[in-house]
Amino acid sequence: MNDKQQKASAYWKENVSYLFILLTIWFAVSFGAGILFKEALDTIQIGGFKLGFWFAQQGSIYVFVILIFVYIKLMNKLDKKYGYDE
């Protein structure tokens, strides 16, 4: 394996690890907060709505949008690290 292939392989491994971590966070927020821990979160209210309901309806979407921006920042750093930036 030449240097270019090793670099691309390392880049891809790091990219997949970022994806796994970010999707795990999103799953924990959407499934965990919206379904599994709904009863416990419903004891807290935000804007008149129970927190478990809020996460199920809107919170997971907000977290997903934030994770998109985090992924963009991580990928920009990764591109610079491996010399794939323009």
N, CA, C and O atoms as a Maestro MAE file, in Angstrom:
{
 s_m_m2io_version
 :::
 2.0.0
}

f_m_ct {
 s_m_title
 :::
 protein
 m_atom[344] {
  # First column is atom index #
  i_m_mmod_type
  r_m_x_coord
  r_m_y_coord
  r_m_z_coord
  i_m_residue_number
  s_m_chain_name
  s_m_pdb_residue_name
  s_m_pdb_atom_name
  i_m_atomic_number
  :::
  1 25 0.847 -1.178 0.000 1 A "MET " " N  " 7
  2 3 0.000 0.000 0.000 1 A "MET " " CA " 6
  3 2 0.891 1.239 0.000 1 A "MET " " C  " 6
  4 15 1.791 1.368 0.830 1 A "MET " " O  " 8
  5 25 0.635 2.135 -0.925 2 A "ASN " " N  " 7
  6 3 1.473 3.324 -0.993 2 A "ASN " " CA " 6
  7 2 0.993 4.382 0.001 2 A "ASN " " C  " 6
  8 15 -0.020 4.211 0.679 2 A "ASN " " O  " 8
  9 25 1.743 5.470 0.067 3 A "ASP " " N  " 7
  10 3 1.479 6.524 1.048 3 A "ASP " " CA " 6
  11 2 0.112 7.186 0.818 3 A "ASP " " C  " 6
  12 15 -0.594 7.517 1.771 3 A "ASP " " O  " 8
  13 25 -0.246 7.370 -0.442 4 A "LYS " " N  " 7
  14 3 -1.529 8.011 -0.760 4 A "LYS " " CA " 6
  15 2 -2.712 7.143 -0.293 4 A "LYS " " C  " 6
  16 15 -3.702 7.660 0.223 4 A "LYS " " O  " 8
  17 25 -2.597 5.841 -0.477 5 A "GLN " " N  " 7
  18 3 -3.668 4.926 -0.042 5 A "GLN " " CA " 6
  19 2 -3.747 4.859 1.477 5 A "GLN " " C  " 6
  20 15 -4.842 4.790 2.034 5 A "GLN " " O  " 8
  21 25 -2.603 4.878 2.152 6 A "GLN " " N  " 7
  22 3 -2.604 4.871 3.612 6 A "GLN " " CA " 6
  23 2 -3.244 6.137 4.168 6 A "GLN " " C  " 6
  24 15 -4.001 6.101 5.138 6 A "GLN " " O  " 8
  25 25 -2.923 7.250 3.530 7 A "LYS " " N  " 7
  26 3 -3.493 8.532 3.936 7 A "LYS " " CA " 6
  27 2 -5.008 8.532 3.738 7 A "LYS " " C  " 6
  28 15 -5.747 8.993 4.608 7 A "LYS " " O  " 8
  29 25 -5.470 8.023 2.610 8 A "ALA " " N  " 7
  30 3 -6.906 7.953 2.331 8 A "ALA " " CA " 6
  31 2 -7.610 6.993 3.285 8 A "ALA " " C  " 6
  32 15 -8.735 7.250 3.714 8 A "ALA " " O  " 8
  33 25 -6.951 5.895 3.612 9 A "SER " " N  " 7
  34 3 -7.526 4.928 4.543 9 A "SER " " CA " 6
  35 2 -7.651 5.517 5.946 9 A "SER " " C  " 6
  36 15 -8.672 5.332 6.608 9 A "SER " " O  " 8
  37 25 -6.626 6.219 6.397 10 A "ALA " " N  " 7
  38 3 -6.661 6.861 7.710 10 A "ALA " " CA " 6
  39 2 -7.731 7.949 7.747 10 A "ALA " " C  " 6
  40 15 -8.437 8.103 8.744 10 A "ALA " " O  " 8
  41 25 -7.844 8.695 6.658 11 A "TYR " " N  " 7
  42 3 -8.869 9.741 6.546 11 A "TYR " " CA " 6
  43 2 -10.259 9.120 6.659 11 A "TYR " " C  " 6
  44 15 -11.109 9.622 7.394 11 A "TYR " " O  " 8
  45 25 -10.486 8.041 5.940 12 A "TRP " " N  " 7
  46 3 -11.798 7.395 5.946 12 A "TRP " " CA " 6
  47 2 -12.123 6.816 7.317 12 A "TRP " " C  " 6
  48 15 -13.258 6.930 7.778 12 A "TRP " " O  " 8
  49 25 -11.140 6.194 7.979 13 A "LYS " " N  " 7
  50 3 -11.361 5.642 9.317 13 A "LYS " " CA " 6
  51 2 -11.760 6.732 10.302 13 A "LYS " " C  " 6
  52 15 -12.673 6.548 11.107 13 A "LYS " " O  " 8
  53 25 -11.079 7.859 10.235 14 A "GLU " " N  " 7
  54 3 -11.396 8.963 11.138 14 A "GLU " " CA " 6
  55 2 -12.778 9.538 10.826 14 A "GLU " " C  " 6
  56 15 -13.531 9.888 11.734 14 A "GLU " " O  " 8
  57 25 -13.102 9.632 9.550 15 A "ASN " " N  " 7
  58 3 -14.416 10.122 9.129 15 A "ASN " " CA " 6
  59 2 -15.523 9.208 9.654 15 A "ASN " " C  " 6
  60 15 -16.526 9.694 10.177 15 A "ASN " " O  " 8
  61 25 -15.356 7.910 9.522 16 A "VAL " " N  " 7
  62 3 -16.363 6.941 9.990 16 A "VAL " " CA " 6
  63 2 -16.501 7.005 11.509 16 A "VAL " " C  " 6
  64 15 -17.605 6.869 12.036 16 A "VAL " " O  " 8
  65 25 -15.398 7.209 12.212 17 A "SER " " N  " 7
  66 3 -15.496 7.311 13.673 17 A "SER " " CA " 6
  67 2 -16.275 8.565 14.076 17 A "SER " " C  " 6
  68 15 -17.062 8.518 15.022 17 A "SER " " O  " 8
  69 25 -16.069 9.683 13.376 18 A "TYR " " N  " 7
  70 3 -16.863 10.891 13.637 18 A "TYR " " CA " 6
  71 2 -18.344 10.616 13.390 18 A "TYR " " C  " 6
  72 15 -19.200 10.985 14.195 18 A "TYR " " O  " 8
  73 25 -18.631 9.968 12.269 19 A "LEU " " N  " 7
  74 3 -20.025 9.657 11.952 19 A "LEU " " CA " 6
  75 2 -20.662 8.774 13.020 19 A "LEU " " C  " 6
  76 15 -21.794 9.015 13.441 19 A "LEU " " O  " 8
  77 25 -19.937 7.762 13.451 20 A "PHE " " N  " 7
  78 3 -20.462 6.853 14.466 20 A "PHE " " CA " 6
  79 2 -20.763 7.596 15.767 20 A "PHE " " C  " 6
  80 15 -21.825 7.404 16.359 20 A "PHE " " O  " 8
  81 25 -19.846 8.431 16.207 21 A "ILE " " N  " 7
  82 3 -20.032 9.182 17.448 21 A "ILE " " CA " 6
  83 2 -21.222 10.135 17.332 21 A "ILE " " C  " 6
  84 15 -22.065 10.185 18.228 21 A "ILE " " O  " 8
  85 25 -21.293 10.885 16.240 22 A "LEU " " N  " 7
  86 3 -22.376 11.863 16.082 22 A "LEU " " CA " 6
  87 2 -23.738 11.194 15.923 22 A "LEU " " C  " 6
  88 15 -24.730 11.683 16.462 22 A "LEU " " O  " 8
  89 25 -23.797 10.091 15.195 23 A "LEU " " N  " 7
  90 3 -25.068 9.388 15.051 23 A "LEU " " CA " 6
  91 2 -25.485 8.704 16.355 23 A "LEU " " C  " 6
  92 15 -26.677 8.564 16.632 23 A "LEU " " O  " 8
  93 25 -24.518 8.287 17.143 24 A "THR " " N  " 7
  94 3 -24.830 7.729 18.460 24 A "THR " " CA " 6
  95 2 -25.432 8.792 19.371 24 A "THR " " C  " 6
  96 15 -26.385 8.525 20.102 24 A "THR " " O  " 8
  97 25 -24.874 9.990 19.322 25 A "ILE " " N  " 7
  98 3 -25.437 11.100 20.103 25 A "ILE " " CA " 6
  99 2 -26.862 11.384 19.651 25 A "ILE " " C  " 6
  100 15 -27.761 11.539 20.477 25 A "ILE " " O  " 8
  101 25 -27.067 11.451 18.338 26 A "TRP " " N  " 7
  102 3 -28.406 11.738 17.825 26 A "TRP " " CA " 6
  103 2 -29.392 10.632 18.224 26 A "TRP " " C  " 6
  104 15 -30.528 10.922 18.601 26 A "TRP " " O  " 8
  105 25 -28.969 9.385 18.143 27 A "PHE " " N  " 7
  106 3 -29.824 8.269 18.544 27 A "PHE " " CA " 6
  107 2 -30.171 8.372 20.023 27 A "PHE " " C  " 6
  108 15 -31.324 8.183 20.409 27 A "PHE " " O  " 8
  109 25 -29.168 8.673 20.852 28 A "ALA " " N  " 7
  110 3 -29.416 8.782 22.293 28 A "ALA " " CA " 6
  111 2 -30.412 9.888 22.598 28 A "ALA " " C  " 6
  112 15 -31.272 9.735 23.465 28 A "ALA " " O  " 8
  113 25 -30.296 11.000 21.885 29 A "VAL " " N  " 7
  114 3 -31.218 12.115 22.122 29 A "VAL " " CA " 6
  115 2 -32.604 11.790 21.582 29 A "VAL " " C  " 6
  116 15 -33.595 11.970 22.289 29 A "VAL " " O  " 8
  117 25 -32.692 11.319 20.355 30 A "SER " " N  " 7
  118 3 -34.011 11.101 19.752 30 A "SER " " CA " 6
  119 2 -34.723 9.896 20.348 30 A "SER " " C  " 6
  120 15 -35.894 9.998 20.714 30 A "SER " " O  " 8
  121 25 -34.052 8.766 20.453 31 A "PHE " " N  " 7
  122 3 -34.685 7.559 20.970 31 A "PHE " " CA " 6
  123 2 -34.689 7.556 22.498 31 A "PHE " " C  " 6
  124 15 -35.697 7.234 23.126 31 A "PHE " " O  " 8
  125 25 -33.555 7.916 23.081 32 A "GLY " " N  " 7
  126 3 -33.439 7.900 24.537 32 A "GLY " " CA " 6
  127 2 -34.318 8.937 25.206 32 A "GLY " " C  " 6
  128 15 -35.151 8.607 26.050 32 A "GLY " " O  " 8
  129 25 -34.130 10.204 24.823 33 A "ALA " " N  " 7
  130 3 -34.888 11.282 25.473 33 A "ALA " " CA " 6
  131 2 -36.344 11.285 25.034 33 A "ALA " " C  " 6
  132 15 -37.221 11.621 25.829 33 A "ALA " " O  " 8
  133 25 -36.617 10.924 23.807 34 A "GLY " " N  " 7
  134 3 -37.988 10.970 23.305 34 A "GLY " " CA " 6
  135 2 -38.823 9.756 23.640 34 A "GLY " " C  " 6
  136 15 -40.051 9.844 23.664 34 A "GLY " " O  " 8
  137 25 -38.181 8.605 23.904 35 A "ILE " " N  " 7
  138 3 -38.938 7.369 24.135 35 A "ILE " " CA " 6
  139 2 -38.541 6.704 25.459 35 A "ILE " " C  " 6
  140 15 -39.390 6.520 26.330 35 A "ILE " " O  " 8
  141 25 -37.275 6.345 25.618 36 A "LEU " " N  " 7
  142 3 -36.852 5.572 26.784 36 A "LEU " " CA " 6
  143 2 -36.956 6.346 28.097 36 A "LEU " " C  " 6
  144 15 -37.459 5.821 29.090 36 A "LEU " " O  " 8
  145 25 -36.487 7.582 28.104 37 A "PHE " " N  " 7
  146 3 -36.463 8.375 29.330 37 A "PHE " " CA " 6
  147 2 -37.570 9.424 29.371 37 A "PHE " " C  " 6
  148 15 -37.489 10.395 30.124 37 A "PHE " " O  " 8
  149 25 -38.596 9.221 28.562 38 A "LYS " " N  " 7
  150 3 -39.695 10.184 28.460 38 A "LYS " " CA " 6
  151 2 -40.366 10.426 29.800 38 A "LYS " " C  " 6
  152 15 -40.630 11.573 30.160 38 A "LYS " " O  " 8
  153 25 -40.643 9.375 30.534 39 A "GLU " " N  " 7
  154 3 -41.351 9.508 31.817 39 A "GLU " " CA " 6
  155 2 -40.555 10.375 32.798 39 A "GLU " " C  " 6
  156 15 -41.118 11.247 33.461 39 A "GLU " " O  " 8
  157 25 -39.255 10.133 32.883 40 A "ALA " " N  " 7
  158 3 -38.422 10.912 33.805 40 A "ALA " " CA " 6
  159 2 -38.312 12.360 33.343 40 A "ALA " " C  " 6
  160 15 -38.329 13.275 34.167 40 A "ALA " " O  " 8
  161 25 -38.199 12.574 32.042 41 A "LEU " " N  " 7
  162 3 -38.061 13.932 31.513 41 A "LEU " " CA " 6
  163 2 -39.370 14.711 31.565 41 A "LEU " " C  " 6
  164 15 -39.358 15.942 31.571 41 A "LEU " " O  " 8
  165 25 -40.491 14.010 31.601 42 A "ASP " " N  " 7
  166 3 -41.777 14.696 31.643 42 A "ASP " " CA " 6
  167 2 -42.029 15.418 32.960 42 A "ASP " " C  " 6
  168 15 -42.986 16.185 33.070 42 A "ASP " " O  " 8
  169 25 -41.186 15.186 33.956 43 A "THR " " N  " 7
  170 3 -41.323 15.919 35.209 43 A "THR " " CA " 6
  171 2 -40.822 17.354 35.078 43 A "THR " " C  " 6
  172 15 -41.103 18.194 35.933 43 A "THR " " O  " 8
  173 25 -40.078 17.636 34.003 44 A "ILE " " N  " 7
  174 3 -39.545 18.974 33.728 44 A "ILE " " CA " 6
  175 2 -40.352 19.571 32.581 44 A "ILE " " C  " 6
  176 15 -40.702 18.869 31.633 44 A "ILE " " O  " 8
  177 25 -40.646 20.866 32.669 45 A "GLN " " N  " 7
  178 3 -41.409 21.519 31.602 45 A "GLN " " CA " 6
  179 2 -40.603 22.645 30.969 45 A "GLN " " C  " 6
  180 15 -39.870 23.366 31.645 45 A "GLN " " O  " 8
  181 25 -40.758 22.777 29.650 46 A "ILE " " N  " 7
  182 3 -40.141 23.867 28.885 46 A "ILE " " CA " 6
  183 2 -41.263 24.541 28.103 46 A "ILE " " C  " 6
  184 15 -41.915 23.900 27.279 46 A "ILE " " O  " 8
  185 25 -41.488 25.801 28.348 47 A "GLY " " N  " 7
  186 3 -42.519 26.548 27.621 47 A "GLY " " CA " 6
  187 2 -43.907 25.942 27.763 47 A "GLY " " C  " 6
  188 15 -44.721 26.041 26.845 47 A "GLY " " O  " 8
  189 25 -44.185 25.323 28.889 48 A "GLY " " N  " 7
  190 3 -45.493 24.721 29.114 48 A "GLY " " CA " 6
  191 2 -45.623 23.297 28.604 48 A "GLY " " C  " 6
  192 15 -46.661 22.664 28.794 48 A "GLY " " O  " 8
  193 25 -44.585 22.788 27.959 49 A "PHE " " N  " 7
  194 3 -44.616 21.416 27.440 49 A "PHE " " CA " 6
  195 2 -43.680 20.540 28.257 49 A "PHE " " C  " 6
  196 15 -42.639 21.001 28.724 49 A "PHE " " O  " 8
  197 25 -44.049 19.286 28.427 50 A "LYS " " N  " 7
  198 3 -43.190 18.347 29.139 50 A "LYS " " CA " 6
  199 2 -41.927 18.097 28.321 50 A "LYS " " C  " 6
  200 15 -41.983 18.009 27.095 50 A "LYS " " O  " 8
  201 25 -40.799 17.984 29.000 51 A "LEU " " N  " 7
  202 3 -39.502 17.878 28.325 51 A "LEU " " CA " 6
  203 2 -39.403 16.631 27.443 51 A "LEU " " C  " 6
  204 15 -38.831 16.695 26.355 51 A "LEU " " O  " 8
  205 25 -39.950 15.499 27.894 52 A "GLY " " N  " 7
  206 3 -39.930 14.285 27.068 52 A "GLY " " CA " 6
  207 2 -40.687 14.481 25.777 52 A "GLY " " C  " 6
  208 15 -40.229 14.051 24.719 52 A "GLY " " O  " 8
  209 25 -41.849 15.129 25.846 53 A "PHE " " N  " 7
  210 3 -42.635 15.439 24.650 53 A "PHE " " CA " 6
  211 2 -41.868 16.394 23.746 53 A "PHE " " C  " 6
  212 15 -41.849 16.220 22.527 53 A "PHE " " O  " 8
  213 25 -41.227 17.417 24.351 54 A "TRP " " N  " 7
  214 3 -40.493 18.399 23.570 54 A "TRP " " CA " 6
  215 2 -39.353 17.736 22.798 54 A "TRP " " C  " 6
  216 15 -39.153 18.027 21.619 54 A "TRP " " O  " 8
  217 25 -38.599 16.839 23.461 55 A "PHE " " N  " 7
  218 3 -37.518 16.143 22.765 55 A "PHE " " CA " 6
  219 2 -38.061 15.276 21.635 55 A "PHE " " C  " 6
  220 15 -37.462 15.215 20.561 55 A "PHE " " O  " 8
  221 25 -39.173 14.614 21.863 56 A "ALA " " N  " 7
  222 3 -39.742 13.753 20.825 56 A "ALA " " CA " 6
  223 2 -40.213 14.572 19.628 56 A "ALA " " C  " 6
  224 15 -40.109 14.113 18.490 56 A "ALA " " O  " 8
  225 25 -40.724 15.767 19.864 57 A "GLN " " N  " 7
  226 3 -41.294 16.568 18.777 57 A "GLN " " CA " 6
  227 2 -40.286 17.524 18.135 57 A "GLN " " C  " 6
  228 15 -40.264 17.659 16.912 57 A "GLN " " O  " 8
  229 25 -39.456 18.185 18.938 58 A "GLN " " N  " 7
  230 3 -38.577 19.216 18.390 58 A "GLN " " CA " 6
  231 2 -37.116 19.068 18.789 58 A "GLN " " C  " 6
  232 15 -36.223 19.360 17.995 58 A "GLN " " O  " 8
  233 25 -36.872 18.624 19.993 59 A "GLY " " N  " 7
  234 3 -35.507 18.596 20.520 59 A "GLY " " CA " 6
  235 2 -34.548 17.780 19.691 59 A "GLY " " C  " 6
  236 15 -33.411 18.195 19.464 59 A "GLY " " O  " 8
  237 25 -34.994 16.614 19.233 60 A "SER " " N  " 7
  238 3 -34.088 15.773 18.446 60 A "SER " " CA " 6
  239 2 -33.768 16.414 17.096 60 A "SER " " C  " 6
  240 15 -32.684 16.208 16.551 60 A "SER " " O  " 8
  241 25 -34.698 17.182 16.565 61 A "ILE " " N  " 7
  242 3 -34.430 17.892 15.303 61 A "ILE " " CA " 6
  243 2 -33.387 18.978 15.525 61 A "ILE " " C  " 6
  244 15 -32.464 19.130 14.725 61 A "ILE " " O  " 8
  245 25 -33.534 19.737 16.616 62 A "TYR " " N  " 7
  246 3 -32.549 20.775 16.934 62 A "TYR " " CA " 6
  247 2 -31.164 20.160 17.138 62 A "TYR " " C  " 6
  248 15 -30.166 20.677 16.634 62 A "TYR " " O  " 8
  249 25 -31.114 19.066 17.871 63 A "VAL " " N  " 7
  250 3 -29.828 18.391 18.111 63 A "VAL " " CA " 6
  251 2 -29.234 17.913 16.786 63 A "VAL " " C  " 6
  252 15 -28.028 18.031 16.572 63 A "VAL " " O  " 8
  253 25 -30.065 17.379 15.902 64 A "PHE " " N  " 7
  254 3 -29.569 16.918 14.603 64 A "PHE " " CA " 6
  255 2 -28.967 18.066 13.797 64 A "PHE " " C  " 6
  256 15 -27.913 17.901 13.184 64 A "PHE " " O  " 8
  257 25 -29.619 19.219 13.789 65 A "VAL " " N  " 7
  258 3 -29.092 20.379 13.056 65 A "VAL " " CA " 6
  259 2 -27.770 20.837 13.671 65 A "VAL " " C  " 6
  260 15 -26.837 21.172 12.943 65 A "VAL " " O  " 8
  261 25 -27.680 20.854 14.992 66 A "ILE " " N  " 7
  262 3 -26.427 21.221 15.660 66 A "ILE " " CA " 6
  263 2 -25.327 20.225 15.301 66 A "ILE " " C  " 6
  264 15 -24.186 20.615 15.055 66 A "ILE " " O  " 8
  265 25 -25.675 18.931 15.270 67 A "LEU " " N  " 7
  266 3 -24.688 17.905 14.917 67 A "LEU " " CA " 6
  267 2 -24.209 18.055 13.476 67 A "LEU " " C  " 6
  268 15 -23.062 17.725 13.174 67 A "LEU " " O  " 8
  269 25 -25.054 18.539 12.594 68 A "ILE " " N  " 7
  270 3 -24.623 18.799 11.213 68 A "ILE " " CA " 6
  271 2 -23.518 19.850 11.205 68 A "ILE " " C  " 6
  272 15 -22.508 19.684 10.521 68 A "ILE " " O  " 8
  273 25 -23.704 20.929 11.960 69 A "PHE " " N  " 7
  274 3 -22.681 21.973 12.017 69 A "PHE " " CA " 6
  275 2 -21.402 21.469 12.698 69 A "PHE " " C  " 6
  276 15 -20.300 21.845 12.297 69 A "PHE " " O  " 8
  277 25 -21.540 20.634 13.710 70 A "VAL " " N  " 7
  278 3 -20.369 20.030 14.352 70 A "VAL " " CA " 6
  279 2 -19.624 19.153 13.342 70 A "VAL " " C  " 6
  280 15 -18.396 19.188 13.270 70 A "VAL " " O  " 8
  281 25 -20.376 18.365 12.561 71 A "TYR " " N  " 7
  282 3 -19.756 17.505 11.547 71 A "TYR " " CA " 6
  283 2 -19.017 18.341 10.498 71 A "TYR " " C  " 6
  284 15 -17.923 17.971 10.072 71 A "TYR " " O  " 8
  285 25 -19.595 19.441 10.088 72 A "ILE " " N  " 7
  286 3 -18.934 20.323 9.115 72 A "ILE " " CA " 6
  287 2 -17.604 20.821 9.681 72 A "ILE " " C  " 6
  288 15 -16.584 20.805 8.992 72 A "ILE " " O  " 8
  289 25 -17.624 21.261 10.938 73 A "LYS " " N  " 7
  290 3 -16.397 21.756 11.561 73 A "LYS " " CA " 6
  291 2 -15.349 20.641 11.677 73 A "LYS " " C  " 6
  292 15 -14.172 20.850 11.383 73 A "LYS " " O  " 8
  293 25 -15.792 19.460 12.108 74 A "LEU " " N  " 7
  294 3 -14.860 18.331 12.219 74 A "LEU " " CA " 6
  295 2 -14.273 17.949 10.864 74 A "LEU " " C  " 6
  296 15 -13.079 17.666 10.764 74 A "LEU " " O  " 8
  297 25 -15.094 17.938 9.835 75 A "MET " " N  " 7
  298 3 -14.615 17.551 8.507 75 A "MET " " CA " 6
  299 2 -13.666 18.596 7.932 75 A "MET " " C  " 6
  300 15 -12.708 18.244 7.244 75 A "MET " " O  " 8
  301 25 -13.915 19.867 8.199 76 A "ASN " " N  " 7
  302 3 -12.984 20.900 7.737 76 A "ASN " " CA " 6
  303 2 -11.616 20.713 8.382 76 A "ASN " " C  " 6
  304 15 -10.590 20.844 7.715 76 A "ASN " " O  " 8
  305 25 -11.599 20.406 9.686 77 A "LYS " " N  " 7
  306 3 -10.333 20.140 10.374 77 A "LYS " " CA " 6
  307 2 -9.669 18.887 9.814 77 A "LYS " " C  " 6
  308 15 -8.453 18.856 9.625 77 A "LYS " " O  " 8
  309 25 -10.471 17.851 9.546 78 A "LEU " " N  " 7
  310 3 -9.933 16.598 9.018 78 A "LEU " " CA " 6
  311 2 -9.367 16.802 7.617 78 A "LEU " " C  " 6
  312 15 -8.306 16.266 7.296 78 A "LEU " " O  " 8
  313 25 -10.059 17.566 6.786 79 A "ASP " " N  " 7
  314 3 -9.561 17.863 5.439 79 A "ASP " " CA " 6
  315 2 -8.212 18.578 5.500 79 A "ASP " " C  " 6
  316 15 -7.300 18.263 4.736 79 A "ASP " " O  " 8
  317 25 -8.094 19.543 6.414 80 A "LYS " " N  " 7
  318 3 -6.817 20.258 6.548 80 A "LYS " " CA " 6
  319 2 -5.721 19.332 7.063 80 A "LYS " " C  " 6
  320 15 -4.575 19.407 6.620 80 A "LYS " " O  " 8
  321 25 -6.083 18.456 8.003 81 A "LYS " " N  " 7
  322 3 -5.098 17.532 8.564 81 A "LYS " " CA " 6
  323 2 -4.501 16.615 7.510 81 A "LYS " " C  " 6
  324 15 -3.304 16.331 7.540 81 A "LYS " " O  " 8
  325 25 -5.330 16.148 6.575 82 A "TYR " " N  " 7
  326 3 -4.857 15.213 5.547 82 A "TYR " " CA " 6
  327 2 -4.569 15.885 4.213 82 A "TYR " " C  " 6
  328 15 -4.244 15.209 3.237 82 A "TYR " " O  " 8
  329 25 -4.682 17.201 4.160 83 A "GLY " " N  " 7
  330 3 -4.344 17.932 2.935 83 A "GLY " " CA " 6
  331 2 -5.375 17.851 1.837 83 A "GLY " " C  " 6
  332 15 -5.037 17.987 0.661 83 A "GLY " " O  " 8
  333 25 -6.628 17.632 2.193 84 A "TYR " " N  " 7
  334 3 -7.691 17.577 1.194 84 A "TYR " " CA " 6
  335 2 -8.475 18.895 1.100 84 A "TYR " " C  " 6
  336 15 -9.447 18.986 0.350 84 A "TYR " " O  " 8
  337 25 -8.058 19.896 1.849 85 A "ASP " " N  " 7
  338 3 -8.737 21.183 1.751 85 A "ASP " " CA " 6
  339 2 -8.320 21.891 0.478 85 A "ASP " " C  " 6
  340 15 -7.282 21.582 -0.107 85 A "ASP " " O  " 8
  341 25 -9.126 22.831 0.061 86 A "GLU " " N  " 7
  342 3 -8.840 23.512 -1.215 86 A "GLU " " CA " 6
  343 2 -8.107 24.809 -0.984 86 A "GLU " " C  " 6
  344 15 -7.784 25.515 -1.939 86 A "GLU " " O  " 8
  :::
 }
 m_bond[343] {
  # First column is bond index #
  i_m_from
  i_m_to
  i_m_order
  :::
  1 1 2 1
  2 2 3 1
  3 3 4 2
  4 3 5 1
  5 5 6 1
  6 6 7 1
  7 7 8 2
  8 7 9 1
  9 9 10 1
  10 10 11 1
  11 11 12 2
  12 11 13 1
  13 13 14 1
  14 14 15 1
  15 15 16 2
  16 15 17 1
  17 17 18 1
  18 18 19 1
  19 19 20 2
  20 19 21 1
  21 21 22 1
  22 22 23 1
  23 23 24 2
  24 23 25 1
  25 25 26 1
  26 26 27 1
  27 27 28 2
  28 27 29 1
  29 29 30 1
  30 30 31 1
  31 31 32 2
  32 31 33 1
  33 33 34 1
  34 34 35 1
  35 35 36 2
  36 35 37 1
  37 37 38 1
  38 38 39 1
  39 39 40 2
  40 39 41 1
  41 41 42 1
  42 42 43 1
  43 43 44 2
  44 43 45 1
  45 45 46 1
  46 46 47 1
  47 47 48 2
  48 47 49 1
  49 49 50 1
  50 50 51 1
  51 51 52 2
  52 51 53 1
  53 53 54 1
  54 54 55 1
  55 55 56 2
  56 55 57 1
  57 57 58 1
  58 58 59 1
  59 59 60 2
  60 59 61 1
  61 61 62 1
  62 62 63 1
  63 63 64 2
  64 63 65 1
  65 65 66 1
  66 66 67 1
  67 67 68 2
  68 67 69 1
  69 69 70 1
  70 70 71 1
  71 71 72 2
  72 71 73 1
  73 73 74 1
  74 74 75 1
  75 75 76 2
  76 75 77 1
  77 77 78 1
  78 78 79 1
  79 79 80 2
  80 79 81 1
  81 81 82 1
  82 82 83 1
  83 83 84 2
  84 83 85 1
  85 85 86 1
  86 86 87 1
  87 87 88 2
  88 87 89 1
  89 89 90 1
  90 90 91 1
  91 91 92 2
  92 91 93 1
  93 93 94 1
  94 94 95 1
  95 95 96 2
  96 95 97 1
  97 97 98 1
  98 98 99 1
  99 99 100 2
  100 99 101 1
  101 101 102 1
  102 102 103 1
  103 103 104 2
  104 103 105 1
  105 105 106 1
  106 106 107 1
  107 107 108 2
  108 107 109 1
  109 109 110 1
  110 110 111 1
  111 111 112 2
  112 111 113 1
  113 113 114 1
  114 114 115 1
  115 115 116 2
  116 115 117 1
  117 117 118 1
  118 118 119 1
  119 119 120 2
  120 119 121 1
  121 121 122 1
  122 122 123 1
  123 123 124 2
  124 123 125 1
  125 125 126 1
  126 126 127 1
  127 127 128 2
  128 127 129 1
  129 129 130 1
  130 130 131 1
  131 131 132 2
  132 131 133 1
  133 133 134 1
  134 134 135 1
  135 135 136 2
  136 135 137 1
  137 137 138 1
  138 138 139 1
  139 139 140 2
  140 139 141 1
  141 141 142 1
  142 142 143 1
  143 143 144 2
  144 143 145 1
  145 145 146 1
  146 146 147 1
  147 147 148 2
  148 147 149 1
  149 149 150 1
  150 150 151 1
  151 151 152 2
  152 151 153 1
  153 153 154 1
  154 154 155 1
  155 155 156 2
  156 155 157 1
  157 157 158 1
  158 158 159 1
  159 159 160 2
  160 159 161 1
  161 161 162 1
  162 162 163 1
  163 163 164 2
  164 163 165 1
  165 165 166 1
  166 166 167 1
  167 167 168 2
  168 167 169 1
  169 169 170 1
  170 170 171 1
  171 171 172 2
  172 171 173 1
  173 173 174 1
  174 174 175 1
  175 175 176 2
  176 175 177 1
  177 177 178 1
  178 178 179 1
  179 179 180 2
  180 179 181 1
  181 181 182 1
  182 182 183 1
  183 183 184 2
  184 183 185 1
  185 185 186 1
  186 186 187 1
  187 187 188 2
  188 187 189 1
  189 189 190 1
  190 190 191 1
  191 191 192 2
  192 191 193 1
  193 193 194 1
  194 194 195 1
  195 195 196 2
  196 195 197 1
  197 197 198 1
  198 198 199 1
  199 199 200 2
  200 199 201 1
  201 201 202 1
  202 202 203 1
  203 203 204 2
  204 203 205 1
  205 205 206 1
  206 206 207 1
  207 207 208 2
  208 207 209 1
  209 209 210 1
  210 210 211 1
  211 211 212 2
  212 211 213 1
  213 213 214 1
  214 214 215 1
  215 215 216 2
  216 215 217 1
  217 217 218 1
  218 218 219 1
  219 219 220 2
  220 219 221 1
  221 221 222 1
  222 222 223 1
  223 223 224 2
  224 223 225 1
  225 225 226 1
  226 226 227 1
  227 227 228 2
  228 227 229 1
  229 229 230 1
  230 230 231 1
  231 231 232 2
  232 231 233 1
  233 233 234 1
  234 234 235 1
  235 235 236 2
  236 235 237 1
  237 237 238 1
  238 238 239 1
  239 239 240 2
  240 239 241 1
  241 241 242 1
  242 242 243 1
  243 243 244 2
  244 243 245 1
  245 245 246 1
  246 246 247 1
  247 247 248 2
  248 247 249 1
  249 249 250 1
  250 250 251 1
  251 251 252 2
  252 251 253 1
  253 253 254 1
  254 254 255 1
  255 255 256 2
  256 255 257 1
  257 257 258 1
  258 258 259 1
  259 259 260 2
  260 259 261 1
  261 261 262 1
  262 262 263 1
  263 263 264 2
  264 263 265 1
  265 265 266 1
  266 266 267 1
  267 267 268 2
  268 267 269 1
  269 269 270 1
  270 270 271 1
  271 271 272 2
  272 271 273 1
  273 273 274 1
  274 274 275 1
  275 275 276 2
  276 275 277 1
  277 277 278 1
  278 278 279 1
  279 279 280 2
  280 279 281 1
  281 281 282 1
  282 282 283 1
  283 283 284 2
  284 283 285 1
  285 285 286 1
  286 286 287 1
  287 287 288 2
  288 287 289 1
  289 289 290 1
  290 290 291 1
  291 291 292 2
  292 291 293 1
  293 293 294 1
  294 294 295 1
  295 295 296 2
  296 295 297 1
  297 297 298 1
  298 298 299 1
  299 299 300 2
  300 299 301 1
  301 301 302 1
  302 302 303 1
  303 303 304 2
  304 303 305 1
  305 305 306 1
  306 306 307 1
  307 307 308 2
  308 307 309 1
  309 309 310 1
  310 310 311 1
  311 311 312 2
  312 311 313 1
  313 313 314 1
  314 314 315 1
  315 315 316 2
  316 315 317 1
  317 317 318 1
  318 318 319 1
  319 319 320 2
  320 319 321 1
  321 321 322 1
  322 322 323 1
  323 323 324 2
  324 323 325 1
  325 325 326 1
  326 326 327 1
  327 327 328 2
  328 327 329 1
  329 329 330 1
  330 330 331 1
  331 331 332 2
  332 331 333 1
  333 333 334 1
  334 334 335 1
  335 335 336 2
  336 335 337 1
  337 337 338 1
  338 338 339 1
  339 339 340 2
  340 339 341 1
  341 341 342 1
  342 342 343 1
  343 343 344 2
  :::
 }
}
